[in-house]
Amino acid sequence: MKRIVIFASGSGSNAENIISFFRKDPAITVAAVLTNKNSAKVLERCDRLGVPAFYFNGPAFKDSSAIVDLLHGLQTDLVVLAGFLWKIPENLIEAYPNKIVNIHPALLPDYGGKGMYGDRVHKAVKDNNESETGITIHYVNENYDEGAIIFQAKTMIEPTDTPETIAQKVHQLEYEHFPKVIKKLLS
C-alpha cells in the first residue's frame, strides 16, 4: 500500500478532500497529517476523520532531522503540501526527491513565490484584470513555487468576478484535480 503524508497550515479543506478520496482506494492511504500551527483547523478535521495528526515547531522542521525521521517511520511514499506555507528545508527535499508535491492557486510561473498564497493570489489576479486563472500542481524544490510543473487546470474569470468568487472557482479545481493527480503519481 502506498502511503501519503499531508502537510497543512490552515483549515484543511484540501486535506479532508484528499483523505476522503483515498478512503475508497485499497492501494493508497493517508498515513498522517502534519501541521506547523497548533491551532490549525486541519487538526479538528483529522480528529473527526480519525487520521493521525502531528504538530511540529520551527526548530523541529528546519534545524533537525525530526520530520525526516517521522516521515521515514510512517513509511511515506509521497509528501503532499495542501495549504502549507513554510519553505521546505533542504534535508527534506534531499530525503524525498521528486516525492514532495504542492498545489498553487494560480497558473505558475505567474503569481508564485514567497508571500503569494491564498487570497493574496486571487486579489493580484483580479487587480491585473486576468481573463483566466487556475491551479498548478508541481514538485517542490529549494525555491518557492519553482519546481517542475506536473499539472495545470484553468478557469475563466468574468469581469464581475471578485477575489472571493475567483477563490471559489480555484477551490473547485483543487478539489476535482488534486486527488486524481496524486493517485496518478502513485500508480
For each residue, the residues with C-beta under 8 A, 3 or more apart:
1: 26 27 28 29
2: 27 28 29 77 78 186
3: 28 29 30 31 74 75 76 77 78
4: 18 22 28 29 30 31 76 77 78 79 80 182 186
5: 30 31 32 33 34 71 74 76 78 79 80
6: 15 18 19 30 32 33 34 79 80 81 82
7: 33 34 35 36 79 80 81 82 84
8: 12 14 15 33 34 35 40 42 81 82 83 84
9: 35 36 37 40 42 83 84 85 86
10: 37 40 41 42 83
11: 40 41 42 45 83
12: 8 15 16 33 40 41 42 43 44 45 46 82 83
13: 16 17 83 171 175
14: 8 17 18 82 83 103 174 175 178
15: 6 8 12 18 19 33 42 45 46 82 83
16: 12 13 19 20 42 45 49
17: 13 14 20 21 174 175 178 179
18: 4 6 14 15 21 22 30 80 82 178 179 182
19: 6 15 16 22 23 30 33 45 49 51
20: 16 17 23 49
21: 17 18 24 25 179 183
22: 4 18 19 25 28 29 30 179 182 183
23: 19 20
24: 21
25: 21 22 28 29 183
26: 1
27: 1 2 186
28: 1 2 3 4 22 25 182 183 186
29: 1 2 3 4 22 25
30: 3 4 5 6 18 19 22 33 51
31: 3 4 5 52 74 75 76
32: 5 6 51 52 53 54 74
33: 5 6 7 8 12 15 19 30 42 43 46 51 52 53 54
34: 5 6 7 8 53 54 55 56 67 70
35: 7 8 9 38 40 42 43 53 54 55 56 84
36: 7 9 40 55 56 57 58 61 84 85 86
37: 9 10 40 55
38: 35 43 55
39: 43
40: 8 9 10 11 12 35 36 37 43
41: 10 11 12 44 45
42: 8 9 10 11 12 15 16 33 35 45 46 53 83
43: 12 33 35 38 39 40 46 47 53 55
44: 12 41 47 48
45: 11 12 15 16 19 41 42 48 49
46: 12 15 33 42 43 49 50 51 52 53
47: 43 44 50 53
48: 44 45
49: 16 19 20 45 46
50: 46 47
51: 19 30 32 33 46
52: 31 32 33 46
53: 32 33 34 35 42 43 46 47
54: 32 33 34 35 70
55: 34 35 36 37 38 43
56: 34 35 36 60 61 66 67
57: 36 60 61
58: 36 61 62 63
59: 62 63 64
60: 56 57 63 64 66 67
61: 36 56 57 58 64 66 67 86 89
62: 58 59 89
63: 58 59 60
64: 59 60 61 67
65: 68 69 91
66: 56 60 61 69 70
67: 34 56 60 61 64 70 71 92
68: 65 71 72 91 92 95
69: 65 66 72 73
70: 34 54 66 67 73 74
71: 5 67 68 74 76 79 92 95 96
72: 68 69 75 76 95
73: 69 70
74: 3 5 31 32 70 71
75: 3 31 72
76: 3 4 5 31 71 72 79 96 99
77: 2 3 4 99 186
78: 2 3 4 5 99 100 101 182 185 186
79: 4 5 6 7 71 76 92 96 99 100 101 140
80: 4 5 6 7 18 100 101 182
81: 6 7 8 84 88 100 101 102 103 140
82: 6 7 8 12 14 15 18 103 178
83: 8 9 10 11 12 13 14 15 42 117 118
84: 7 8 9 35 36 81 102
85: 9 36 117
86: 9 36 61
87: 114 144
88: 81 92 93 100 140 142
89: 61 62 92 93
90: 93 94 142
91: 65 68 94 95
92: 67 68 71 79 88 89 95 96 100
93: 88 89 90 96 97 100 140 141 142
94: 90 91 97
95: 68 71 72 91 92
96: 71 76 79 92 93 99 100
97: 93 94
98: 139
99: 76 77 78 79 96
100: 78 79 80 81 88 92 93 96 139 140
101: 78 79 80 81 137 138 139 140 150 181 182 185
102: 81 84 137 138 139 140 145 147
103: 14 81 82 135 136 137 174 178
104: 108 112 121 135 136 137 138 145
105: 117 118 121 122 133 135 167 170 174
106: 110 111 112 116 121 125 133 134 135 136 170
107: 110 111 132 133 134 135 136 152 154
108: 104 111 112 136 138 145 149 152
109: 112 145 146
110: 106 107
111: 106 107 108 116 121 124 125 133
112: 104 106 108 109 116 136 144 145 146
113: 116 144 145
114: 87 144
115: 120
116: 106 111 112 113 120 121 124 144 145
117: 83 85 105 120 121
118: 83 105 121 122 167
119: 122 123 163 167
120: 115 116 117 123 124
121: 104 105 106 111 116 117 118 124 125
122: 105 118 119 125 126 133 163 164 166 167 170
123: 119 120 126 127 163
124: 111 116 120 121 127 128
125: 106 111 121 122 128 130 133 157 163 166
126: 122 123 129 130 157 161 162 163 166
127: 123 124
128: 124 125
129: 126
130: 125 126 133 157
131: 156 157
132: 107 154 155 156 157
133: 105 106 107 111 122 125 130 154 155 157 166 169 170
134: 106 107 152 153 154 155 170 173
135: 103 104 105 106 107 152 153 170 173 174 177 178
136: 103 104 106 107 108 112 145 149 151 152
137: 101 102 103 104 149 150 151 152 177 178 181
138: 101 102 104 108 145 147 148 149 150
139: 98 100 101 102 147 148 150
140: 79 81 88 93 100 101 102 147
141: 93 146 147 148
142: 88 90 93
143: 146 147
144: 87 112 113 114 116
145: 102 104 108 109 112 113 116 136 138
146: 109 112 141 143
147: 102 138 139 140 141 143
148: 138 139 141
149: 108 136 137 138 152
150: 101 137 138 139 181 185
151: 136 137 177 181
152: 107 108 134 135 136 137 149
153: 134 135 173 176 177
154: 107 132 133 134
155: 132 133 134 169 170 172 173
156: 131 132
157: 125 126 130 131 132 133 161 166 169
158: 161
159:
160: 165
161: 126 157 158 165 166 169
162: 126 165 166
163: 119 122 123 125 126 166 167
164: 122 167 168
165: 160 161 162 168 169
166: 122 125 126 133 157 161 162 163 169 170
167: 105 118 119 122 163 164 170 171
168: 164 165 171 172
169: 133 155 157 161 165 166 172 173
170: 105 106 122 133 134 135 155 166 167 173 174
171: 13 167 168 174 175
172: 155 168 169 175 176
173: 134 135 153 155 169 170 176 177
174: 14 17 103 105 135 170 171 177 178
175: 13 14 17 171 172 178 179
176: 153 172 173 180
177: 135 137 151 153 173 174 180 181
178: 14 17 18 82 103 135 137 174 175 181 182
179: 17 18 21 22 175 182 183
180: 176 177 183 184
181: 101 137 150 151 177 178 184 185
182: 4 18 22 28 78 80 101 178 179 185 186
183: 21 22 25 28 179 180 186 187
184: 180 181 187
185: 78 101 150 181 182
186: 2 4 27 28 77 78 182 183
187: 183 184
